Amino acid sequence: MQERKAFNPKQLTSARIAKGMTMKELSEKSELSRQMISNYESGKTVPKADSLLKIISVLQYPRNFFLADIPELHTGATFFRSQSAATKRSRDMQKERLKYFYEVYRGLSTYVNFPKVCLPELLDKDIHEITEDDICQKAMELRTVWGIDSVSPIDNLVKLAERNGVIISEANMTDTKLDAVSRWIVDRPFIMLTDNNESSVRRRFNVAHELGHIILHNDVESIHDYSPQELKGMLEKQANQFASHFLLPSEAFVDSLLSTSIEYYKDLKKYWKVSIQAMIFKSYSLQLINEDQRLYLNKKISWNKWRTKEPYDDVLPVEKPSLMDAVYKMIVDNEVVSKSELNSSFHLPYDELEKMISKSIYDSSSTIDSKPKLILIK
């Protein structure tokens, strides 16, 4: 009787959405009626042990997940680094994982102090009033507060963001139309990256794009308040402009552009760690090349079949989040909590935890990454 009272119907809905399933799909795979699934999710009926076991077998979530209470994220806007073809289902899947991510962070933060958030003052303007000068200024302010000069390439953007209090993880889902999701939660920014096997330069631009949302769009309460044209033509464009100014400071980029040949852009990619296509667009926006030159270069990219895979994409290392792993190892290595107890407290499948934290959740040995400034809470 106690088990039935402890069942949380909202958790079933959450797990189903995170797996990208409709009620009908879950019904068919679990061999339970759709009406029964609906009753479970509405709280009208509590699943018996055998029915819950069937659901667990399909969704692959641990039993204690369905007895937990993971709150919804009610305040703040969620931003998606997505192409226009990204489906609502994909976005909903990522939103659920972002919610789980925050709960894992919250659990770890009871034992360890994460780095303080270090960002410039957030822009508090309506998106229709934001100018490119505003965007450029904020990008340069971020470089300043993060201790980067206005002329140098950024070495490892993910580690730099983590050292300055941005919490980043990878998500256990793949969707070529959805690269990342970001959101302020309480007093800290979170970025979750989709596992798309992306190149280093694409990941760096994705992270910089999400930092743009975090800093520029503090005035946005919900992306649903805007039309598709405003989302793509303003919100996404502004975040892209921020990423471009942040990764490629205009004056320094102009000084580095000694030639506009496709071969020179290829070499320049290794220096700035930004895609050839992004640099061509930057050159055009700065009027360093005209429309005919831009079209010619883009045709060369298509001719070389570089649209989806450019030169050096296999050479430049993809930057991986490491802060959550460092925190996790600190807790386990100092025997504050046992690994099994800590893992169980998250109520999540191991494949989700592995992506959010690392393979440390399995390994018996670990070493602490000393770069992030972490303090164990006594």
N, C-alpha and C positions, 0 to 999 in steps of 0.2 A: 504493500500500500504506500509506503514511504517513497519507493522508487517512482511510482506513478505521479505522485505530487511533485517530485523533483524535476520531472521532464519539462523542458522549456520549449514550447512550440516555435518560438522565434528562431531558435538555433537550427531547427530543421529547415526552415525557410532560408536562413543564411547559408547553410551548407549546400543546399540545392542550387541556390543562385551562384555561389562561388564555383560550383562545378559546371555552371552553364546549362543547367537542365530546367526544362519546364516540368510542371506537375505531371503532365501526360507522359513525358519521357521517364521520369522517376517511377511512375506507376508501372509502366511496361517493363522496366528493368528489374524492379523489385517484386513483380508479380502481385502487386497490391492494387486495388481499384483506385482510380483517380479521385473518387469521392472520399475514400478513406484517407488518402494523402492530404486532401483539402481539409478534412476534419482534424487531422493531426496538426496541421499548420495553424488552423484557426483556434485550436485549443478545445474544440468540442469533444474530442476523443483523445485519450492517452493510449499510445501504441502498447500492445502487449509485448512481452519479451521476444517472441518469435518474429513479430512484425518489425520491431526495432532492429533485430539482428539482420533482417533482409535489407532494411534501409542502410544500415551500417556497411553491409557487404557491397552495396552499390556506390555509396558516396565515399567510402573509405575514410570516414572520420571516426575518431575514438568515441567510445560510449560516453565518456565523461564530458565530451563536447556538448552533447544534447542535454546535459544536466547543468551546464554552466550558464552564466548570464553575461554576455559580451555586449555592452551598451552600443547603441547607434551613435554615429558622429553627427550631431545636430547642428553645431555652429560652424561657420566658415564654408567657403566654396571649395569644391573639388575640381581641379583642373586636369584635363587629359591631353597628353601629347599624342594626338591621333590624326590619322588621315580621315577625310570626310566619309569614307566607306566604313569606318569603325561602327560596329553595331551597338545598340543599347545593351544587348546581352553581354558583350565584351566589357563595356564600361561598368556594368553592374558587377561583373565578376571581379574586376579590379577594386571596386569600391569596398566589397566585402573583405578582400585581402588586406586592403589598407586599414580597415577596422581591426583585423587580427594583428596586423603589424604594430599598431599602436598599443594593443593589449600586451604584446610581448615586450615592447619597449617599457611599458608601465611596470610590468613584472620585474624586469631587470633593474629598473631605476630605483626599486625599493632597497637594493643592495649596493648600487654604485652610482656616484654622481657623474652624469654625462657632461661633456664639454658645454660650456655656456654658449648661448646663441650670440654670435657676433655678426651683425648685419648693419648696413646703413639704415637710416630712417626710412620707413616704408612710405611709398608714394600714396597719398590719399586724394586721388583725383578720379572723377568719372572717366571711363575709358574713352569717351568721345572728346575729352579735353587733353588727353595725354599727347604730347608732341615728341618727335624724335629727339629733340634736344633734351627733354626730360629723361628719355630712355638712355641716351648716351651718358648723361650726367650720373644716373644711378649705376650704370655699368662701371663707370670710372670710380665712383664712390665705393663700390664693392671691392674693386681691385685695391683701393687704398686701405680699407679697413682689414682686408685680408693680407696686407703686407706685400702686394705685388705692384711692381712699377708699371708705368703706362706704356712700356715698350717691349716687354718680354713675353714670350709664350708661356702659357700655364702648363706646368709639368704634369701633375696628376690632379685633375679637377675633383675627382670623387674623394680622395684623401683630404684635399684642402677643405672641401665643404664639410666633411665629417669633423675635422679638427675645429671647425668654427660652429659646431652645434647643429648642423643639418643632419637629420637621421635618414640614411639611405639603405635600401635593401633591394634585392631582386625578388620578383614574384614567381610563384610556381605556376605560371601559365604562359602560353605562347599565342601571340596574335600579331600578324605582320602589319595590321592596320592600327595597332595601339602600342605605342612605345613606352609610355610612362604616365604616372599619375602623381599629383602633388597636392598638398593641403597643409594649412596651418591647423594644428590640433592643440587646443589650449594655448600654450605659450611657445610652441616649437614647430618648425617646418619639417615635414616628412615628404620624402620622394620615394616612390616605389617603381622600379624598372621592370618592364615586361621581359621575359626570357625569350628574346627573338634572335639570339645568336648574332647580334649586331656587331658591326665593326667598331673599333676604338673611336674613330672620329664621329660616328653617328651617336654613340653613347655619350660622348663629351658634349655634343650639341644638344642632345636630349636633356642632360642635367642642367646645362646653361639655360636652356629654354624654360625649364621648370623653375629655376632660380628667378627668371624674369617674372613669371607669374607670382611668385612668392613676394617679390619686392614691389612690382608695379601695380598689382591688382588687389591691393588691400581693401579697396572700396567695393569689390564685387562680393555680394552675399550669396549668389547662386548663378551658375552659368545658364540655368533655365530661364533667367530673366531676359536673356538676349536671343535674338533671332540667329539662325544659322549663318546669315551673312555677317552679322556683327561678330560672331564667334570666330569665323575664319578670317574675315577681313580686318578685324580690329584686335581682339584678344590674342589670337594665335600669331598674327603679324607682329604685334608689339613684343610678344615673347621671343619671336625669332629675331627681331631687331636687337633686343637686349643681348641675346646669345652671340650675335654677330659682333656687336660693339665690345662685349666682354672678352670674347676669345680672340678677336682681331681688332685691337684699337686702331682707329683709322689712320692716324699719323704714322704709327710704326708700320702698319701694313703697307702704306704707300711707299715708305722708305725701303721696304723689303722687296717690292715688286719691280725688279730690274728688267723684266721682260714679260710680255703677255702671251708668249707661246704656250701651247698646251704642255710641252715638256718642262718648261720652267714652273708652271703651276704644280706639276707632278712633284718636282723637287721641293717646292715651297711647302707642300703638304707635310713633309717630314719635320719641317721647322715649326710650323704653327699647330700641327696636329688637328687640322681642320680639313674637311673634304675639298676636293678640287672644285666641285660644283658650288659650294658655299663661297669659296674665294672668288670664283668668276662672278657670282651674283654681287659680292661685296665690291668688286672692281667696277661693275656696271653702276651700282648705286652711288659710287663716289665719282662717277663720270670719267673713270680712267680708261674705259673702253666704250665704244659706241654700240648701238643696237646691232649693226651688221657684224661687228667683232664678237659680240655676245652670241649671236645666232651661229656664227661660224664655230666658235669654241664648243657650243652645246652640240652641234652636229658632229664634231670630232669625238665628243664623249659618247654619243650614240654609236658612231661608227666603230669605236674601240670597245663597245659593249661595257662601258663603265657606269651605266646608270645605277645599277644595283651593287656592283662590286668594282671598286677603283684599285689602282696600283697602291701597294703597301698596306692594303687592308689586312693582309695576312701577316704583316711584319710588325705593325704598331700594336703593342699589347693592349688588350681591353682592360680598362680600369674596373676593379672589383671593390665593392664596399667591404670594409674590414672592422668598422667600429663595433657593431653588434657582436661580432666574433670575439673581439678583444675583451669586451665587457663580460660575455658569457664565460670565457676562459678565466678571467680574474675571479669570478665568483666560484667556479668549480675548483680551480687550482688552490684557492685559499680555504677550501672546504667549508665555505659558508653554508652551502646547501649541496646535497648530493646531486649528481647529474640526473639520475632517474627522477628524483623529487622535483627538480627544476623543470625538466621536460614535461612531466605530468601536469605541472601547475599551469601550463599554457593551453591545455585541452585541445591541441592541434595535431593533425597528422604529421608524421616525421618528415615527409617530403616537403611540406610547407615550411616546417622549422629549418630544414636543411637549407632552403633557399633564403629565408629571412636571416638566418644566423650563419651557419656554415656546416661543414661535415664534422665539426667539433662535437656536435650532439651525439655522434657515434664513437669517435676516437677515444681511446683510453688515455692518451697522452696529449698535452697541449702546452703551448708556450705563449706568453702574453706579448702582444704587439705594444711596444712601449711608446709609440708615437702619440696616440691620443692621450690627453691629460685626464686620467680617470682617478677617482678617489673612492676607495671602499668606504661605505657608510658603516660606522661602528654600531 
